[in-house]
Amino acid sequence: MFTQIGPLSCFVSKHSIPPEMEFDPNSTPPSYTTADQDVVIQEKDSIRLRIVGTRVDANDIFAVGTTNGLIILAM
């Protein structure tokens, strides 16, 4: 999953998303959901994540994040 934090692009690996969240490519729009569909994360939703690493190159700043161990705030 890729997120935008202002001008910063942040990648969250599927290994850094809680195991109870599963990607559903057939939903419209594609989303991550819990089995009981109590939590749904889709494009344009706000989530809480932790930045665990950054990289700066000549033109951009990139980050790697995790949602493991955090309460997910899907809006």
CHARMM internal coordinates of N, CA and C (Angstrom, degrees):
IC EDIT
DIST 1 N 1 CA 1.4321
DIST 1 CA 1 C 1.5291
ANGL 1 N 1 CA 1 C 107.16
DIST 1 C 2 N 1.3286
ANGL 1 CA 1 C 2 N 116.28
DIHE 1 N 1 CA 1 C 2 N 137.55
DIST 2 N 2 CA 1.4599
ANGL 1 C 2 N 2 CA 121.61
DIHE 1 CA 1 C 2 N 2 CA 174.40
DIST 2 CA 2 C 1.5192
ANGL 2 N 2 CA 2 C 108.79
DIHE 1 C 2 N 2 CA 2 C -108.67
DIST 2 C 3 N 1.3145
ANGL 2 CA 2 C 3 N 116.65
DIHE 2 N 2 CA 2 C 3 N 139.90
DIST 3 N 3 CA 1.4573
ANGL 2 C 3 N 3 CA 122.02
DIHE 2 CA 2 C 3 N 3 CA 177.13
DIST 3 CA 3 C 1.5205
ANGL 3 N 3 CA 3 C 109.18
DIHE 2 C 3 N 3 CA 3 C -124.87
DIST 3 C 4 N 1.3011
ANGL 3 CA 3 C 4 N 116.32
DIHE 3 N 3 CA 3 C 4 N 158.26
DIST 4 N 4 CA 1.4580
ANGL 3 C 4 N 4 CA 122.42
DIHE 3 CA 3 C 4 N 4 CA 174.22
DIST 4 CA 4 C 1.5162
ANGL 4 N 4 CA 4 C 108.09
DIHE 3 C 4 N 4 CA 4 C -114.46
DIST 4 C 5 N 1.3191
ANGL 4 CA 4 C 5 N 116.23
DIHE 4 N 4 CA 4 C 5 N 127.92
DIST 5 N 5 CA 1.4557
ANGL 4 C 5 N 5 CA 123.09
DIHE 4 CA 4 C 5 N 5 CA 175.79
DIST 5 CA 5 C 1.5241
ANGL 5 N 5 CA 5 C 104.90
DIHE 4 C 5 N 5 CA 5 C -120.93
DIST 5 C 6 N 1.3273
ANGL 5 CA 5 C 6 N 116.47
DIHE 5 N 5 CA 5 C 6 N 88.53
DIST 6 N 6 CA 1.4632
ANGL 5 C 6 N 6 CA 119.98
DIHE 5 CA 5 C 6 N 6 CA -171.39
DIST 6 CA 6 C 1.5184
ANGL 6 N 6 CA 6 C 108.36
DIHE 5 C 6 N 6 CA 6 C 60.41
DIST 6 C 7 N 1.3409
ANGL 6 CA 6 C 7 N 118.58
DIHE 6 N 6 CA 6 C 7 N -126.89
DIST 7 N 7 CA 1.4636
ANGL 6 C 7 N 7 CA 120.67
DIHE 6 CA 6 C 7 N 7 CA 179.19
DIST 7 CA 7 C 1.5337
ANGL 7 N 7 CA 7 C 113.39
DIHE 6 C 7 N 7 CA 7 C -81.54
DIST 7 C 8 N 1.3219
ANGL 7 CA 7 C 8 N 117.83
DIHE 7 N 7 CA 7 C 8 N -4.60
DIST 8 N 8 CA 1.4616
ANGL 7 C 8 N 8 CA 123.01
DIHE 7 CA 7 C 8 N 8 CA -175.24
DIST 8 CA 8 C 1.5213
ANGL 8 N 8 CA 8 C 111.20
DIHE 7 C 8 N 8 CA 8 C -89.60
DIST 8 C 9 N 1.3315
ANGL 8 CA 8 C 9 N 116.76
DIHE 8 N 8 CA 8 C 9 N 127.12
DIST 9 N 9 CA 1.4559
ANGL 8 C 9 N 9 CA 122.46
DIHE 8 CA 8 C 9 N 9 CA 173.53
DIST 9 CA 9 C 1.5249
ANGL 9 N 9 CA 9 C 108.02
DIHE 8 C 9 N 9 CA 9 C -93.68
DIST 9 C 10 N 1.3431
ANGL 9 CA 9 C 10 N 116.74
DIHE 9 N 9 CA 9 C 10 N 130.71
DIST 10 N 10 CA 1.4670
ANGL 9 C 10 N 10 CA 121.34
DIHE 9 CA 9 C 10 N 10 CA -176.63
DIST 10 CA 10 C 1.5270
ANGL 10 N 10 CA 10 C 109.60
DIHE 9 C 10 N 10 CA 10 C -126.90
DIST 10 C 11 N 1.3330
ANGL 10 CA 10 C 11 N 116.60
DIHE 10 N 10 CA 10 C 11 N 128.50
DIST 11 N 11 CA 1.4590
ANGL 10 C 11 N 11 CA 122.86
DIHE 10 CA 10 C 11 N 11 CA 178.08
DIST 11 CA 11 C 1.5186
ANGL 11 N 11 CA 11 C 109.49
DIHE 10 C 11 N 11 CA 11 C -97.98
DIST 11 C 12 N 1.3468
ANGL 11 CA 11 C 12 N 116.33
DIHE 11 N 11 CA 11 C 12 N 132.76
DIST 12 N 12 CA 1.4612
ANGL 11 C 12 N 12 CA 122.24
DIHE 11 CA 11 C 12 N 12 CA 174.83
DIST 12 CA 12 C 1.5265
ANGL 12 N 12 CA 12 C 106.85
DIHE 11 C 12 N 12 CA 12 C -119.87
DIST 12 C 13 N 1.3287
ANGL 12 CA 12 C 13 N 116.93
DIHE 12 N 12 CA 12 C 13 N 113.68
DIST 13 N 13 CA 1.4612
ANGL 12 C 13 N 13 CA 122.76
DIHE 12 CA 12 C 13 N 13 CA -179.64
DIST 13 CA 13 C 1.5211
ANGL 13 N 13 CA 13 C 110.40
DIHE 12 C 13 N 13 CA 13 C -68.30
DIST 13 C 14 N 1.3349
ANGL 13 CA 13 C 14 N 116.93
DIHE 13 N 13 CA 13 C 14 N 153.30
DIST 14 N 14 CA 1.4673
ANGL 13 C 14 N 14 CA 119.48
DIHE 13 CA 13 C 14 N 14 CA 176.91
DIST 14 CA 14 C 1.5214
ANGL 14 N 14 CA 14 C 111.15
DIHE 13 C 14 N 14 CA 14 C -62.07
DIST 14 C 15 N 1.3315
ANGL 14 CA 14 C 15 N 117.51
DIHE 14 N 14 CA 14 C 15 N -22.31
DIST 15 N 15 CA 1.4559
ANGL 14 C 15 N 15 CA 121.28
DIHE 14 CA 14 C 15 N 15 CA 177.18
DIST 15 CA 15 C 1.5208
ANGL 15 N 15 CA 15 C 111.79
DIHE 14 C 15 N 15 CA 15 C -77.03
DIST 15 C 16 N 1.3254
ANGL 15 CA 15 C 16 N 116.84
DIHE 15 N 15 CA 15 C 16 N -12.17
DIST 16 N 16 CA 1.4622
ANGL 15 C 16 N 16 CA 121.98
DIHE 15 CA 15 C 16 N 16 CA 179.22
DIST 16 CA 16 C 1.5258
ANGL 16 N 16 CA 16 C 112.27
DIHE 15 C 16 N 16 CA 16 C -106.78
DIST 16 C 17 N 1.3184
ANGL 16 CA 16 C 17 N 115.87
DIHE 16 N 16 CA 16 C 17 N 13.88
DIST 17 N 17 CA 1.4644
ANGL 16 C 17 N 17 CA 122.56
DIHE 16 CA 16 C 17 N 17 CA 175.22
DIST 17 CA 17 C 1.5249
ANGL 17 N 17 CA 17 C 106.10
DIHE 16 C 17 N 17 CA 17 C -108.75
DIST 17 C 18 N 1.3371
ANGL 17 CA 17 C 18 N 119.12
DIHE 17 N 17 CA 17 C 18 N 139.21
DIST 18 N 18 CA 1.4657
ANGL 17 C 18 N 18 CA 120.17
DIHE 17 CA 17 C 18 N 18 CA -178.25
DIST 18 CA 18 C 1.5310
ANGL 18 N 18 CA 18 C 111.88
DIHE 17 C 18 N 18 CA 18 C -51.37
DIST 18 C 19 N 1.3358
ANGL 18 CA 18 C 19 N 117.02
DIHE 18 N 18 CA 18 C 19 N 141.38
DIST 19 N 19 CA 1.4711
ANGL 18 C 19 N 19 CA 120.45
DIHE 18 CA 18 C 19 N 19 CA -175.38
DIST 19 CA 19 C 1.5274
ANGL 19 N 19 CA 19 C 113.65
DIHE 18 C 19 N 19 CA 19 C -62.59
DIST 19 C 20 N 1.3313
ANGL 19 CA 19 C 20 N 118.30
DIHE 19 N 19 CA 19 C 20 N -22.41
DIST 20 N 20 CA 1.4674
ANGL 19 C 20 N 20 CA 119.79
DIHE 19 CA 19 C 20 N 20 CA 179.36
DIST 20 CA 20 C 1.5309
ANGL 20 N 20 CA 20 C 112.50
DIHE 19 C 20 N 20 CA 20 C -76.34
DIST 20 C 21 N 1.3317
ANGL 20 CA 20 C 21 N 116.97
DIHE 20 N 20 CA 20 C 21 N -10.24
DIST 21 N 21 CA 1.4625
ANGL 20 C 21 N 21 CA 121.29
DIHE 20 CA 20 C 21 N 21 CA 177.64
DIST 21 CA 21 C 1.5280
ANGL 21 N 21 CA 21 C 108.62
DIHE 20 C 21 N 21 CA 21 C -92.11
DIST 21 C 22 N 1.3320
ANGL 21 CA 21 C 22 N 116.41
DIHE 21 N 21 CA 21 C 22 N 126.87
DIST 22 N 22 CA 1.4580
ANGL 21 C 22 N 22 CA 121.07
DIHE 21 CA 21 C 22 N 22 CA 179.36
DIST 22 CA 22 C 1.5169
ANGL 22 N 22 CA 22 C 109.73
DIHE 21 C 22 N 22 CA 22 C -121.20
DIST 22 C 23 N 1.3317
ANGL 22 CA 22 C 23 N 115.79
DIHE 22 N 22 CA 22 C 23 N 141.22
DIST 23 N 23 CA 1.4607
ANGL 22 C 23 N 23 CA 120.86
DIHE 22 CA 22 C 23 N 23 CA 178.71
DIST 23 CA 23 C 1.5154
ANGL 23 N 23 CA 23 C 109.55
DIHE 22 C 23 N 23 CA 23 C -78.41
DIST 23 C 24 N 1.3255
ANGL 23 CA 23 C 24 N 117.14
DIHE 23 N 23 CA 23 C 24 N 131.32
DIST 24 N 24 CA 1.4621
ANGL 23 C 24 N 24 CA 122.91
DIHE 23 CA 23 C 24 N 24 CA 177.78
DIST 24 CA 24 C 1.5275
ANGL 24 N 24 CA 24 C 108.52
DIHE 23 C 24 N 24 CA 24 C -117.40
DIST 24 C 25 N 1.3475
ANGL 24 CA 24 C 25 N 116.95
DIHE 24 N 24 CA 24 C 25 N 94.42
DIST 25 N 25 CA 1.4677
ANGL 24 C 25 N 25 CA 119.40
DIHE 24 CA 24 C 25 N 25 CA -177.31
DIST 25 CA 25 C 1.5244
ANGL 25 N 25 CA 25 C 113.05
DIHE 24 C 25 N 25 CA 25 C -71.40
DIST 25 C 26 N 1.3474
ANGL 25 CA 25 C 26 N 117.76
DIHE 25 N 25 CA 25 C 26 N -15.29
DIST 26 N 26 CA 1.4593
ANGL 25 C 26 N 26 CA 121.35
DIHE 25 CA 25 C 26 N 26 CA -177.23
DIST 26 CA 26 C 1.5186
ANGL 26 N 26 CA 26 C 113.50
DIHE 25 C 26 N 26 CA 26 C -88.82
DIST 26 C 27 N 1.3350
ANGL 26 CA 26 C 27 N 117.66
DIHE 26 N 26 CA 26 C 27 N -9.82
DIST 27 N 27 CA 1.4638
ANGL 26 C 27 N 27 CA 119.33
DIHE 26 CA 26 C 27 N 27 CA 177.85
DIST 27 CA 27 C 1.5258
ANGL 27 N 27 CA 27 C 108.72
DIHE 26 C 27 N 27 CA 27 C -75.38
DIST 27 C 28 N 1.3244
ANGL 27 CA 27 C 28 N 115.91
DIHE 27 N 27 CA 27 C 28 N 162.13
DIST 28 N 28 CA 1.4587
ANGL 27 C 28 N 28 CA 120.22
DIHE 27 CA 27 C 28 N 28 CA 179.81
DIST 28 CA 28 C 1.5113
ANGL 28 N 28 CA 28 C 108.90
DIHE 27 C 28 N 28 CA 28 C -121.71
DIST 28 C 29 N 1.3058
ANGL 28 CA 28 C 29 N 119.77
DIHE 28 N 28 CA 28 C 29 N 109.97
DIST 29 N 29 CA 1.4573
ANGL 28 C 29 N 29 CA 128.40
DIHE 28 CA 28 C 29 N 29 CA -6.03
DIST 29 CA 29 C 1.5256
ANGL 29 N 29 CA 29 C 110.97
DIHE 28 C 29 N 29 CA 29 C -74.95
DIST 29 C 30 N 1.3358
ANGL 29 CA 29 C 30 N 118.72
DIHE 29 N 29 CA 29 C 30 N 163.70
DIST 30 N 30 CA 1.4684
ANGL 29 C 30 N 30 CA 120.86
DIHE 29 CA 29 C 30 N 30 CA 176.92
DIST 30 CA 30 C 1.5292
ANGL 30 N 30 CA 30 C 110.17
DIHE 29 C 30 N 30 CA 30 C -54.57
DIST 30 C 31 N 1.3474
ANGL 30 CA 30 C 31 N 116.32
DIHE 30 N 30 CA 30 C 31 N 142.30
DIST 31 N 31 CA 1.4640
ANGL 30 C 31 N 31 CA 119.27
DIHE 30 CA 30 C 31 N 31 CA -174.34
DIST 31 CA 31 C 1.5171
ANGL 31 N 31 CA 31 C 111.44
DIHE 30 C 31 N 31 CA 31 C -152.15
DIST 31 C 32 N 1.3313
ANGL 31 CA 31 C 32 N 114.88
DIHE 31 N 31 CA 31 C 32 N 166.46
DIST 32 N 32 CA 1.4577
ANGL 31 C 32 N 32 CA 122.98
DIHE 31 CA 31 C 32 N 32 CA 169.60
DIST 32 CA 32 C 1.5186
ANGL 32 N 32 CA 32 C 106.70
DIHE 31 C 32 N 32 CA 32 C -99.70
DIST 32 C 33 N 1.3428
ANGL 32 CA 32 C 33 N 117.61
DIHE 32 N 32 CA 32 C 33 N 132.52
DIST 33 N 33 CA 1.4596
ANGL 32 C 33 N 33 CA 121.16
DIHE 32 CA 32 C 33 N 33 CA -179.28
DIST 33 CA 33 C 1.5180
ANGL 33 N 33 CA 33 C 110.49
DIHE 32 C 33 N 33 CA 33 C -137.23
DIST 33 C 34 N 1.3345
ANGL 33 CA 33 C 34 N 115.58
DIHE 33 N 33 CA 33 C 34 N 157.66
DIST 34 N 34 CA 1.4570
ANGL 33 C 34 N 34 CA 120.84
DIHE 33 CA 33 C 34 N 34 CA 170.22
DIST 34 CA 34 C 1.5221
ANGL 34 N 34 CA 34 C 107.35
DIHE 33 C 34 N 34 CA 34 C -85.03
DIST 34 C 35 N 1.3270
ANGL 34 CA 34 C 35 N 117.54
DIHE 34 N 34 CA 34 C 35 N 163.99
DIST 35 N 35 CA 1.4658
ANGL 34 C 35 N 35 CA 121.76
DIHE 34 CA 34 C 35 N 35 CA -176.76
DIST 35 CA 35 C 1.5290
ANGL 35 N 35 CA 35 C 111.57
DIHE 34 C 35 N 35 CA 35 C -58.00
DIST 35 C 36 N 1.3288
ANGL 35 CA 35 C 36 N 117.00
DIHE 35 N 35 CA 35 C 36 N -38.64
DIST 36 N 36 CA 1.4670
ANGL 35 C 36 N 36 CA 120.21
DIHE 35 CA 35 C 36 N 36 CA -179.85
DIST 36 CA 36 C 1.5312
ANGL 36 N 36 CA 36 C 112.53
DIHE 35 C 36 N 36 CA 36 C -87.40
DIST 36 C 37 N 1.3198
ANGL 36 CA 36 C 37 N 117.21
DIHE 36 N 36 CA 36 C 37 N 4.27
DIST 37 N 37 CA 1.4632
ANGL 36 C 37 N 37 CA 125.93
DIHE 36 CA 36 C 37 N 37 CA -178.91
DIST 37 CA 37 C 1.5243
ANGL 37 N 37 CA 37 C 112.27
DIHE 36 C 37 N 37 CA 37 C 56.99
DIST 37 C 38 N 1.3435
ANGL 37 CA 37 C 38 N 115.64
DIHE 37 N 37 CA 37 C 38 N 27.19
DIST 38 N 38 CA 1.4613
ANGL 37 C 38 N 38 CA 121.28
DIHE 37 CA 37 C 38 N 38 CA 176.65
DIST 38 CA 38 C 1.5253
ANGL 38 N 38 CA 38 C 110.33
DIHE 37 C 38 N 38 CA 38 C -70.91
DIST 38 C 39 N 1.3387
ANGL 38 CA 38 C 39 N 116.72
DIHE 38 N 38 CA 38 C 39 N -34.94
DIST 39 N 39 CA 1.4638
ANGL 38 C 39 N 39 CA 122.22
DIHE 38 CA 38 C 39 N 39 CA 178.01
DIST 39 CA 39 C 1.5224
ANGL 39 N 39 CA 39 C 108.23
DIHE 38 C 39 N 39 CA 39 C -121.10
DIST 39 C 40 N 1.3195
ANGL 39 CA 39 C 40 N 116.09
DIHE 39 N 39 CA 39 C 40 N 127.01
DIST 40 N 40 CA 1.4632
ANGL 39 C 40 N 40 CA 122.43
DIHE 39 CA 39 C 40 N 40 CA 178.01
DIST 40 CA 40 C 1.5241
ANGL 40 N 40 CA 40 C 107.36
DIHE 39 C 40 N 40 CA 40 C -128.85
DIST 40 C 41 N 1.3237
ANGL 40 CA 40 C 41 N 116.47
DIHE 40 N 40 CA 40 C 41 N 127.70
DIST 41 N 41 CA 1.4595
ANGL 40 C 41 N 41 CA 121.72
DIHE 40 CA 40 C 41 N 41 CA 176.59
DIST 41 CA 41 C 1.5175
ANGL 41 N 41 CA 41 C 107.65
DIHE 40 C 41 N 41 CA 41 C -116.66
DIST 41 C 42 N 1.3258
ANGL 41 CA 41 C 42 N 115.65
DIHE 41 N 41 CA 41 C 42 N 121.46
DIST 42 N 42 CA 1.4550
ANGL 41 C 42 N 42 CA 120.59
DIHE 41 CA 41 C 42 N 42 CA 178.30
DIST 42 CA 42 C 1.5208
ANGL 42 N 42 CA 42 C 109.51
DIHE 41 C 42 N 42 CA 42 C -136.29
DIST 42 C 43 N 1.3150
ANGL 42 CA 42 C 43 N 116.03
DIHE 42 N 42 CA 42 C 43 N 174.88
DIST 43 N 43 CA 1.4600
ANGL 42 C 43 N 43 CA 121.12
DIHE 42 CA 42 C 43 N 43 CA -177.69
DIST 43 CA 43 C 1.5230
ANGL 43 N 43 CA 43 C 110.60
DIHE 42 C 43 N 43 CA 43 C -53.11
DIST 43 C 44 N 1.3164
ANGL 43 CA 43 C 44 N 116.20
DIHE 43 N 43 CA 43 C 44 N 139.21
DIST 44 N 44 CA 1.4664
ANGL 43 C 44 N 44 CA 126.31
DIHE 43 CA 43 C 44 N 44 CA 179.03
DIST 44 CA 44 C 1.5283
ANGL 44 N 44 CA 44 C 113.52
DIHE 43 C 44 N 44 CA 44 C 80.54
DIST 44 C 45 N 1.3484
ANGL 44 CA 44 C 45 N 119.20
DIHE 44 N 44 CA 44 C 45 N -2.12
DIST 45 N 45 CA 1.4641
ANGL 44 C 45 N 45 CA 121.24
DIHE 44 CA 44 C 45 N 45 CA 175.21
DIST 45 CA 45 C 1.5207
ANGL 45 N 45 CA 45 C 110.01
DIHE 44 C 45 N 45 CA 45 C -76.54
DIST 45 C 46 N 1.3216
ANGL 45 CA 45 C 46 N 115.99
DIHE 45 N 45 CA 45 C 46 N 155.37
DIST 46 N 46 CA 1.4655
ANGL 45 C 46 N 46 CA 121.74
DIHE 45 CA 45 C 46 N 46 CA 175.42
DIST 46 CA 46 C 1.5177
ANGL 46 N 46 CA 46 C 108.59
DIHE 45 C 46 N 46 CA 46 C -97.40
DIST 46 C 47 N 1.3326
ANGL 46 CA 46 C 47 N 116.65
DIHE 46 N 46 CA 46 C 47 N 134.97
DIST 47 N 47 CA 1.4605
ANGL 46 C 47 N 47 CA 120.78
DIHE 46 CA 46 C 47 N 47 CA 177.52
DIST 47 CA 47 C 1.5228
ANGL 47 N 47 CA 47 C 109.10
DIHE 46 C 47 N 47 CA 47 C -132.71
DIST 47 C 48 N 1.3102
ANGL 47 CA 47 C 48 N 115.24
DIHE 47 N 47 CA 47 C 48 N 162.03
DIST 48 N 48 CA 1.4622
ANGL 47 C 48 N 48 CA 120.89
DIHE 47 CA 47 C 48 N 48 CA 173.96
DIST 48 CA 48 C 1.5154
ANGL 48 N 48 CA 48 C 107.18
DIHE 47 C 48 N 48 CA 48 C -101.68
DIST 48 C 49 N 1.3295
ANGL 48 CA 48 C 49 N 115.88
DIHE 48 N 48 CA 48 C 49 N 132.64
DIST 49 N 49 CA 1.4591
ANGL 48 C 49 N 49 CA 119.77
DIHE 48 CA 48 C 49 N 49 CA 177.13
DIST 49 CA 49 C 1.5141
ANGL 49 N 49 CA 49 C 109.55
DIHE 48 C 49 N 49 CA 49 C -144.37
DIST 49 C 50 N 1.3006
ANGL 49 CA 49 C 50 N 115.16
DIHE 49 N 49 CA 49 C 50 N 165.64
DIST 50 N 50 CA 1.4700
ANGL 49 C 50 N 50 CA 122.20
DIHE 49 CA 49 C 50 N 50 CA 178.02
DIST 50 CA 50 C 1.5203
ANGL 50 N 50 CA 50 C 107.73
DIHE 49 C 50 N 50 CA 50 C -113.33
DIST 50 C 51 N 1.3216
ANGL 50 CA 50 C 51 N 116.67
DIHE 50 N 50 CA 50 C 51 N 128.49
DIST 51 N 51 CA 1.4637
ANGL 50 C 51 N 51 CA 121.03
DIHE 50 CA 50 C 51 N 51 CA 175.91
DIST 51 CA 51 C 1.5212
ANGL 51 N 51 CA 51 C 107.71
DIHE 50 C 51 N 51 CA 51 C -81.00
DIST 51 C 52 N 1.3395
ANGL 51 CA 51 C 52 N 116.28
DIHE 51 N 51 CA 51 C 52 N 124.35
DIST 52 N 52 CA 1.4667
ANGL 51 C 52 N 52 CA 120.72
DIHE 51 CA 51 C 52 N 52 CA -177.37
DIST 52 CA 52 C 1.5235
ANGL 52 N 52 CA 52 C 112.91
DIHE 51 C 52 N 52 CA 52 C -109.68
DIST 52 C 53 N 1.3221
ANGL 52 CA 52 C 53 N 117.23
DIHE 52 N 52 CA 52 C 53 N -8.75
DIST 53 N 53 CA 1.4582
ANGL 52 C 53 N 53 CA 119.75
DIHE 52 CA 52 C 53 N 53 CA 177.91
DIST 53 CA 53 C 1.5141
ANGL 53 N 53 CA 53 C 110.99
DIHE 52 C 53 N 53 CA 53 C -168.75
DIST 53 C 54 N 1.3265
ANGL 53 CA 53 C 54 N 116.04
DIHE 53 N 53 CA 53 C 54 N 154.67
DIST 54 N 54 CA 1.4628
ANGL 53 C 54 N 54 CA 121.04
DIHE 53 CA 53 C 54 N 54 CA 177.73
DIST 54 CA 54 C 1.5205
ANGL 54 N 54 CA 54 C 110.22
DIHE 53 C 54 N 54 CA 54 C -136.54
DIST 54 C 55 N 1.3269
ANGL 54 CA 54 C 55 N 115.10
DIHE 54 N 54 CA 54 C 55 N 159.04
DIST 55 N 55 CA 1.4609
ANGL 54 C 55 N 55 CA 121.79
DIHE 54 CA 54 C 55 N 55 CA 174.72
DIST 55 CA 55 C 1.5217
ANGL 55 N 55 CA 55 C 107.83
DIHE 54 C 55 N 55 CA 55 C -142.79
DIST 55 C 56 N 1.2936
ANGL 55 CA 55 C 56 N 116.02
DIHE 55 N 55 CA 55 C 56 N 135.82
DIST 56 N 56 CA 1.4623
ANGL 55 C 56 N 56 CA 121.62
DIHE 55 CA 55 C 56 N 56 CA 179.54
DIST 56 CA 56 C 1.5209
ANGL 56 N 56 CA 56 C 107.94
DIHE 55 C 56 N 56 CA 56 C -118.04
DIST 56 C 57 N 1.3333
ANGL 56 CA 56 C 57 N 116.45
DIHE 56 N 56 CA 56 C 57 N 129.47
DIST 57 N 57 CA 1.4630
ANGL 56 C 57 N 57 CA 119.12
DIHE 56 CA 56 C 57 N 57 CA 171.44
DIST 57 CA 57 C 1.5296
ANGL 57 N 57 CA 57 C 107.91
DIHE 56 C 57 N 57 CA 57 C -119.91
DIST 57 C 58 N 1.2982
ANGL 57 CA 57 C 58 N 117.72
DIHE 57 N 57 CA 57 C 58 N -169.38
DIST 58 N 58 CA 1.4627
ANGL 57 C 58 N 58 CA 121.09
DIHE 57 CA 57 C 58 N 58 CA -172.97
DIST 58 CA 58 C 1.5299
ANGL 58 N 58 CA 58 C 113.59
DIHE 57 C 58 N 58 CA 58 C -59.87
DIST 58 C 59 N 1.3340
ANGL 58 CA 58 C 59 N 117.06
DIHE 58 N 58 CA 58 C 59 N -32.68
DIST 59 N 59 CA 1.4640
ANGL 58 C 59 N 59 CA 120.00
DIHE 58 CA 58 C 59 N 59 CA -173.73
DIST 59 CA 59 C 1.5206
ANGL 59 N 59 CA 59 C 115.19
DIHE 58 C 59 N 59 CA 59 C -118.60
DIST 59 C 60 N 1.3153
ANGL 59 CA 59 C 60 N 119.43
DIHE 59 N 59 CA 59 C 60 N -16.83
DIST 60 N 60 CA 1.4606
ANGL 59 C 60 N 60 CA 121.45
DIHE 59 CA 59 C 60 N 60 CA -171.72
DIST 60 CA 60 C 1.5179
ANGL 60 N 60 CA 60 C 112.40
DIHE 59 C 60 N 60 CA 60 C -140.34
DIST 60 C 61 N 1.3243
ANGL 60 CA 60 C 61 N 114.00
DIHE 60 N 60 CA 60 C 61 N 163.83
DIST 61 N 61 CA 1.4624
ANGL 60 C 61 N 61 CA 122.34
DIHE 60 CA 60 C 61 N 61 CA 171.35
DIST 61 CA 61 C 1.5216
ANGL 61 N 61 CA 61 C 106.22
DIHE 60 C 61 N 61 CA 61 C -121.03
DIST 61 C 62 N 1.3222
ANGL 61 CA 61 C 62 N 117.02
DIHE 61 N 61 CA 61 C 62 N 131.74
DIST 62 N 62 CA 1.4566
ANGL 61 C 62 N 62 CA 122.62
DIHE 61 CA 61 C 62 N 62 CA 179.44
DIST 62 CA 62 C 1.5190
ANGL 62 N 62 CA 62 C 108.77
DIHE 61 C 62 N 62 CA 62 C -121.80
DIST 62 C 63 N 1.3280
ANGL 62 CA 62 C 63 N 116.36
DIHE 62 N 62 CA 62 C 63 N 152.92
DIST 63 N 63 CA 1.4583
ANGL 62 C 63 N 63 CA 120.36
DIHE 62 CA 62 C 63 N 63 CA 178.51
DIST 63 CA 63 C 1.5190
ANGL 63 N 63 CA 63 C 109.37
DIHE 62 C 63 N 63 CA 63 C -137.14
DIST 63 C 64 N 1.3235
ANGL 63 CA 63 C 64 N 115.11
DIHE 63 N 63 CA 63 C 64 N 157.15
DIST 64 N 64 CA 1.4584
ANGL 63 C 64 N 64 CA 123.31
DIHE 63 CA 63 C 64 N 64 CA 172.27
DIST 64 CA 64 C 1.5161
ANGL 64 N 64 CA 64 C 105.86
DIHE 63 C 64 N 64 CA 64 C -117.95
DIST 64 C 65 N 1.3364
ANGL 64 CA 64 C 65 N 116.25
DIHE 64 N 64 CA 64 C 65 N 133.72
DIST 65 N 65 CA 1.4544
ANGL 64 C 65 N 65 CA 119.87
DIHE 64 CA 64 C 65 N 65 CA -177.14
DIST 65 CA 65 C 1.5092
ANGL 65 N 65 CA 65 C 112.44
DIHE 64 C 65 N 65 CA 65 C -130.55
DIST 65 C 66 N 1.3413
ANGL 65 CA 65 C 66 N 115.46
DIHE 65 N 65 CA 65 C 66 N 173.32
DIST 66 N 66 CA 1.4547
ANGL 65 C 66 N 66 CA 122.80
DIHE 65 CA 65 C 66 N 66 CA 177.10
DIST 66 CA 66 C 1.5172
ANGL 66 N 66 CA 66 C 109.22
DIHE 65 C 66 N 66 CA 66 C -139.52
DIST 66 C 67 N 1.3286
ANGL 66 CA 66 C 67 N 116.26
DIHE 66 N 66 CA 66 C 67 N 149.27
DIST 67 N 67 CA 1.4579
ANGL 66 C 67 N 67 CA 121.30
DIHE 66 CA 66 C 67 N 67 CA 172.14
DIST 67 CA 67 C 1.5188
ANGL 67 N 67 CA 67 C 110.19
DIHE 66 C 67 N 67 CA 67 C -112.46
DIST 67 C 68 N 1.3387
ANGL 67 CA 67 C 68 N 117.80
DIHE 67 N 67 CA 67 C 68 N -2.49
DIST 68 N 68 CA 1.4618
ANGL 67 C 68 N 68 CA 120.88
DIHE 67 CA 67 C 68 N 68 CA 178.74
DIST 68 CA 68 C 1.5191
ANGL 68 N 68 CA 68 C 110.29
DIHE 67 C 68 N 68 CA 68 C -60.75
DIST 68 C 69 N 1.3245
ANGL 68 CA 68 C 69 N 116.90
DIHE 68 N 68 CA 68 C 69 N 134.98
DIST 69 N 69 CA 1.4507
ANGL 68 C 69 N 69 CA 121.83
DIHE 68 CA 68 C 69 N 69 CA 177.82
DIST 69 CA 69 C 1.5113
ANGL 69 N 69 CA 69 C 114.38
DIHE 68 C 69 N 69 CA 69 C 78.75
DIST 69 C 70 N 1.3192
ANGL 69 CA 69 C 70 N 117.74
DIHE 69 N 69 CA 69 C 70 N 6.23
DIST 70 N 70 CA 1.4587
ANGL 69 C 70 N 70 CA 121.48
DIHE 69 CA 69 C 70 N 70 CA -179.99
DIST 70 CA 70 C 1.5161
ANGL 70 N 70 CA 70 C 109.96
DIHE 69 C 70 N 70 CA 70 C -117.24
DIST 70 C 71 N 1.2989
ANGL 70 CA 70 C 71 N 116.15
DIHE 70 N 70 CA 70 C 71 N 150.90
DIST 71 N 71 CA 1.4572
ANGL 70 C 71 N 71 CA 120.82
DIHE 70 CA 70 C 71 N 71 CA 173.21
DIST 71 CA 71 C 1.5161
ANGL 71 N 71 CA 71 C 107.22
DIHE 70 C 71 N 71 CA 71 C -76.89
DIST 71 C 72 N 1.3237
ANGL 71 CA 71 C 72 N 116.55
DIHE 71 N 71 CA 71 C 72 N 128.89
DIST 72 N 72 CA 1.4545
ANGL 71 C 72 N 72 CA 120.65
DIHE 71 CA 71 C 72 N 72 CA -178.51
DIST 72 CA 72 C 1.5219
ANGL 72 N 72 CA 72 C 108.51
DIHE 71 C 72 N 72 CA 72 C -88.60
DIST 72 C 73 N 1.3152
ANGL 72 CA 72 C 73 N 116.52
DIHE 72 N 72 CA 72 C 73 N 128.32
DIST 73 N 73 CA 1.4570
ANGL 72 C 73 N 73 CA 122.21
DIHE 72 CA 72 C 73 N 73 CA -179.50
DIST 73 CA 73 C 1.5185
ANGL 73 N 73 CA 73 C 109.25
DIHE 72 C 73 N 73 CA 73 C -106.98
DIST 73 C 74 N 1.3121
ANGL 73 CA 73 C 74 N 117.16
DIHE 73 N 73 CA 73 C 74 N 87.00
DIST 74 N 74 CA 1.4611
ANGL 73 C 74 N 74 CA 120.37
DIHE 73 CA 73 C 74 N 74 CA 178.72
DIST 74 CA 74 C 1.5186
ANGL 74 N 74 CA 74 C 108.68
DIHE 73 C 74 N 74 CA 74 C -88.05
DIST 74 C 75 N 1.3291
ANGL 74 CA 74 C 75 N 115.75
DIHE 74 N 74 CA 74 C 75 N 127.24
DIST 75 N 75 CA 1.4733
ANGL 74 C 75 N 75 CA 120.28
DIHE 74 CA 74 C 75 N 75 CA -178.57
DIST 75 CA 75 C 1.5003
ANGL 75 N 75 CA 75 C 109.77
DIHE 74 C 75 N 75 CA 75 C -123.99
END
COOR INIT
IC SEED 1 N 1 CA 1 C
IC BUILD
